[in-house]
Amino acid sequence: MPLGIRPTVDFVFKLLFGSLENTDLLIHLLNAVLQSVYPIEEVEILNPYNDKMFEDDKLSIVDVKARDSAGAWYVIEVQTTIPGELRNRLVFYTAELFSRQMNEGTTYGELRPAISICFMTEPLFKEVKFGHLRFALHDAAHSLTFGDQIQLHLIQLSKYHVDVADLADADAFERWVYFLTESQNRDPDELRQLLPDAAFCKATEILEMIAKSPELRLIYDDRAKEAKDRFSELEDAKTQGKLIGQIQFAQRMLGKNVAADSELGSCEISNLRRILADLESQFPNRG
């Protein structure tokens, strides 16, 4: 029977990679994403998972903040929607992670890299085919890199299509992509056969624990529903904005008074569609 637990639900993601007893999973994930010449060996989770974290159903951002033994700082999160302010928020969080290191007595030479990693179920850059996008301080005109002080990694999960037949030869990153996107559809024993590495077996056990625990399953269901509601609200807002723009354009073309955004914004989407259809019917036929 499929597990039915999505690792990209923030509660599950935090439990997997933000629990003190799961630092090994976080290290495995970070090394898979960064693929550094010098792999991470130790991390300290700065905001570890606790049950009270999910008592407020309206908590919208659940990330994992960590620091490795070399001093680099990390913020890792999962996004199931693409709100309009996402780009600014990601830049702000990364910059804040860097600037927060500066305390009294700290020198600039002691500042370590600040690295944000955002796993996304919806693509932010739909126009590109690449799944892993890396952003840093860079002069594009002269192909000069300023340094690795600020790094932002976007993992657009929907850009990847990892087949079961390819898992045996897949690298750790591709296997994590498969786990994050497909494990809810797999039986736990089947998942362990497909991903036999110790890290994935442990992660599978955590998904099993959530599925079997009434308390954890209740938290999961609430958070999954909230994520679905946020996605629906965002899609409705996009649809509403598009319809308002089309209505105002049609009103201008017909020489009518253009309704204000506030006036149209109070209308239901079904009413906006009716208004647009009525305006379109007033255009002369182009036979």
C-alpha positions as CSV (number, residue, x, y, z in Angstrom):
1,M,0.0,0.0,0.0
2,P,1.4,3.4,-0.9
3,L,2.7,5.5,1.9
4,G,0.5,8.5,1.0
5,I,2.9,10.9,2.8
6,R,4.4,13.7,0.8
7,P,7.9,14.8,1.9
8,T,7.3,18.2,0.5
9,V,4.6,19.0,3.0
10,D,6.5,21.4,5.4
11,F,5.8,19.4,8.5
12,V,7.3,16.3,7.0
13,F,10.3,18.2,5.5
14,K,11.0,19.7,8.9
15,L,10.8,16.4,10.7
16,L,13.0,14.7,8.1
17,F,15.8,17.3,8.0
18,G,15.3,19.6,11.0
19,S,15.2,17.1,13.8
20,L,18.3,16.7,16.0
21,E,18.3,13.0,15.6
22,N,18.3,13.4,11.8
23,T,21.4,15.5,11.2
24,D,22.7,12.6,9.1
25,L,19.9,13.1,6.7
26,L,20.5,16.8,6.5
27,I,24.2,16.3,5.8
28,H,23.4,13.7,3.1
29,L,20.9,16.1,1.5
30,L,23.3,19.1,1.6
31,N,26.2,17.2,0.2
32,A,23.9,15.9,-2.6
33,V,22.8,19.4,-3.5
34,L,26.1,21.3,-3.1
35,Q,28.5,18.5,-4.4
36,S,31.4,20.3,-2.9
37,V,35.0,19.2,-3.2
38,Y,35.0,19.2,0.6
39,P,31.9,17.3,1.7
40,I,30.1,18.5,4.9
41,E,30.9,16.2,7.8
42,E,29.0,17.9,10.7
43,V,26.1,20.3,11.0
44,E,24.4,22.0,13.9
45,I,20.7,22.5,13.5
46,L,19.9,26.0,14.8
47,N,16.1,25.8,14.9
48,P,15.3,22.1,15.6
49,Y,11.9,20.5,15.1
50,N,9.5,20.4,18.0
51,D,5.9,19.4,18.3
52,K,4.7,22.9,19.4
53,M,6.0,24.3,16.1
54,F,2.9,23.1,14.3
55,E,0.3,24.1,16.9
56,D,-0.4,27.2,14.9
57,D,-2.0,26.0,11.7
58,K,-1.3,29.4,10.1
59,L,2.4,29.1,10.3
60,S,3.4,29.7,6.7
61,I,7.2,29.3,6.6
62,V,8.9,26.3,8.1
63,D,12.6,26.2,7.3
64,V,15.7,24.5,8.6
65,K,18.6,26.7,9.7
66,A,21.9,25.1,10.2
67,R,25.7,25.7,10.4
68,D,28.4,23.3,9.4
69,S,31.8,22.6,11.0
70,A,33.5,25.0,8.6
71,G,31.2,27.9,9.7
72,A,29.0,28.1,6.6
73,W,25.3,29.0,7.4
74,Y,22.3,27.4,5.7
75,V,18.6,27.9,5.4
76,I,16.7,25.0,3.7
77,E,13.0,25.1,2.9
78,V,10.4,23.7,0.7
79,Q,7.9,25.8,-1.3
80,T,4.6,24.5,-2.7
81,T,3.4,27.9,-4.0
82,I,5.1,30.8,-5.8
83,P,3.9,34.0,-4.1
84,G,4.8,37.2,-5.8
85,E,7.2,38.3,-3.1
86,L,9.1,35.0,-3.1
87,R,12.2,36.3,-4.9
88,N,12.6,39.2,-2.5
89,R,12.0,37.0,0.5
90,L,14.7,34.5,-0.6
91,V,17.2,37.2,-1.2
92,F,16.4,38.9,2.2
93,Y,16.7,35.6,4.1
94,T,20.0,34.8,2.5
95,A,21.4,38.3,3.1
96,E,20.1,38.3,6.7
97,L,21.8,34.9,7.3
98,F,25.1,36.5,6.2
99,S,24.7,39.8,8.1
100,R,23.6,38.1,11.3
101,Q,27.1,36.7,11.8
102,M,28.5,40.2,12.4
103,N,28.6,40.6,16.2
104,E,30.6,43.0,18.3
105,G,34.2,42.0,17.9
106,T,33.6,40.0,14.7
107,T,35.8,41.0,11.7
108,Y,34.7,40.9,8.1
109,G,37.3,38.2,7.5
110,E,35.5,35.9,9.9
111,L,32.2,36.0,7.9
112,R,31.4,32.7,6.4
113,P,29.1,31.8,3.3
114,A,25.4,32.1,3.7
115,I,23.6,29.5,1.6
116,S,19.9,29.2,0.9
117,I,18.4,26.1,-0.6
118,C,14.8,26.1,-1.7
119,F,13.0,23.0,-3.0
120,M,10.1,24.0,-5.1
121,T,7.2,21.9,-6.3
122,E,6.2,24.6,-8.8
123,P,8.8,26.2,-11.0
124,L,9.8,29.8,-10.5
125,F,11.6,29.9,-13.8
126,K,9.2,28.1,-16.2
127,E,11.1,29.2,-19.2
128,V,14.2,27.1,-18.4
129,K,14.6,23.4,-18.6
130,F,17.1,23.1,-15.8
131,G,16.0,22.0,-12.4
132,H,18.9,23.1,-10.2
133,L,19.6,26.9,-10.5
134,R,22.5,28.4,-8.7
135,F,22.7,32.1,-8.0
136,A,25.7,34.0,-6.5
137,L,27.4,37.4,-6.7
138,H,28.5,37.6,-10.4
139,D,29.3,40.1,-13.1
140,A,27.5,38.6,-16.1
141,A,29.0,41.2,-18.6
142,H,32.6,40.2,-17.8
143,S,32.1,36.7,-16.5
144,L,33.5,37.5,-13.1
145,T,32.6,35.9,-9.9
146,F,32.8,38.1,-6.8
147,G,32.8,35.1,-4.4
148,D,30.7,32.5,-2.7
149,Q,29.7,34.6,0.3
150,I,26.0,34.7,-0.8
151,Q,24.5,31.6,-2.5
152,L,21.0,30.8,-3.5
153,H,20.0,27.3,-4.8
154,L,16.6,26.8,-6.4
155,I,15.6,23.1,-6.9
156,Q,12.7,23.1,-9.3
157,L,11.5,19.5,-8.7
158,S,9.0,19.5,-11.5
159,K,11.8,19.8,-14.0
160,Y,13.1,16.4,-13.1
161,H,11.8,13.1,-14.4
162,V,13.8,10.3,-12.7
163,D,12.7,6.9,-13.9
164,V,12.7,3.8,-11.7
165,A,15.0,2.1,-14.3
166,D,17.6,4.9,-13.8
167,L,17.7,4.9,-10.1
168,A,20.5,2.3,-9.9
169,D,22.9,4.6,-11.7
170,A,21.5,7.9,-10.3
171,D,23.6,10.1,-8.1
172,A,22.6,11.1,-4.5
173,F,20.9,14.3,-5.7
174,E,18.7,12.5,-8.3
175,R,17.8,10.0,-5.7
176,W,16.7,12.7,-3.3
177,V,14.6,14.3,-6.1
178,Y,12.9,10.9,-6.6
179,F,12.3,10.5,-2.9
180,L,10.8,14.0,-2.5
181,T,8.5,13.6,-5.5
182,E,7.6,10.0,-5.7
183,S,7.8,8.3,-2.2
184,Q,4.1,9.1,-1.4
185,N,3.2,6.8,-4.3
186,R,5.3,3.8,-3.2
187,D,4.9,1.0,-0.8
188,P,7.6,1.4,1.9
189,D,9.2,-2.0,1.2
190,E,9.3,-1.1,-2.5
191,L,10.8,2.3,-1.7
192,R,13.6,0.6,0.3
193,Q,14.3,-1.7,-2.6
194,L,14.5,1.3,-5.0
195,L,16.6,3.4,-2.6
196,P,18.6,1.0,-0.5
197,D,21.1,3.5,0.9
198,A,21.0,4.0,4.7
199,A,19.8,7.6,4.5
200,F,16.8,6.8,2.3
201,C,15.9,3.8,4.4
202,K,15.9,6.0,7.5
203,A,13.8,8.6,5.7
204,T,11.3,6.0,4.6
205,E,11.0,4.8,8.2
206,I,10.1,8.4,9.2
207,L,7.3,8.5,6.5
208,E,6.0,5.2,7.8
209,M,6.0,6.6,11.3
210,I,3.9,9.5,10.2
211,A,1.5,7.3,8.3
212,K,1.0,5.0,11.3
213,S,0.7,7.6,14.1
214,P,-2.8,9.1,14.5
215,E,-1.3,12.2,16.1
216,L,1.4,12.8,13.4
217,R,-1.1,11.9,10.6
218,L,-3.5,14.5,11.9
219,I,-0.8,17.2,11.8
220,Y,0.2,16.0,8.3
221,D,-3.4,16.2,7.1
222,D,-3.9,19.7,8.5
223,R,-0.6,21.0,7.0
224,A,-1.3,19.3,3.6
225,K,-4.8,20.9,3.5
226,E,-3.4,24.3,4.4
227,A,-0.8,24.0,1.6
228,K,-3.5,23.0,-0.9
229,D,-5.7,26.0,0.3
230,R,-2.8,28.4,-0.1
231,F,-2.1,27.1,-3.6
232,S,-5.8,27.5,-4.5
233,E,-5.9,31.0,-3.1
234,L,-2.9,32.0,-5.1
235,E,-4.2,30.5,-8.3
236,D,-7.5,32.3,-7.8
237,A,-5.7,35.6,-7.2
238,K,-3.8,35.1,-10.5
239,T,-7.0,34.3,-12.4
240,Q,-8.7,37.4,-10.8
241,G,-5.8,39.7,-11.7
242,K,-5.8,38.4,-15.3
243,L,-9.6,38.9,-15.7
244,I,-9.5,42.4,-14.2
245,G,-6.8,43.3,-16.7
246,Q,-8.9,41.9,-19.6
247,I,-12.0,43.7,-18.4
248,Q,-10.2,47.1,-18.2
249,F,-8.7,46.6,-21.6
250,A,-12.1,45.8,-23.1
251,Q,-13.6,48.8,-21.4
252,R,-10.9,51.1,-22.9
253,M,-11.3,49.6,-26.3
254,L,-15.1,50.2,-26.2
255,G,-14.7,53.8,-24.9
256,K,-16.3,53.0,-21.6
257,N,-15.4,54.2,-18.2
258,V,-12.6,51.9,-16.8
259,A,-13.5,50.3,-13.5
260,A,-11.0,50.7,-10.7
261,D,-9.0,47.7,-9.5
262,S,-10.7,48.0,-6.0
263,E,-14.2,47.8,-7.6
264,L,-13.4,44.8,-9.7
265,G,-11.3,43.2,-7.0
266,S,-14.4,42.8,-4.8
267,C,-16.2,40.7,-7.4
268,E,-16.2,36.9,-7.5
269,I,-14.3,35.2,-10.3
270,S,-17.6,34.0,-11.8
271,N,-18.9,37.6,-11.9
272,L,-15.8,38.8,-13.5
273,R,-16.1,36.2,-16.2
274,R,-19.7,37.3,-16.9
275,I,-18.6,41.0,-17.1
276,L,-15.9,40.1,-19.5
277,A,-18.2,38.0,-21.7
278,D,-20.7,40.9,-21.8
279,L,-18.0,43.3,-22.9
280,E,-16.7,40.9,-25.5
281,S,-20.2,40.5,-27.0
282,Q,-20.2,44.3,-27.7
283,F,-17.3,44.2,-30.0
284,P,-18.3,44.2,-33.7
285,N,-18.0,40.9,-35.5
286,R,-15.0,40.5,-37.7
287,G,-16.4,38.3,-40.4
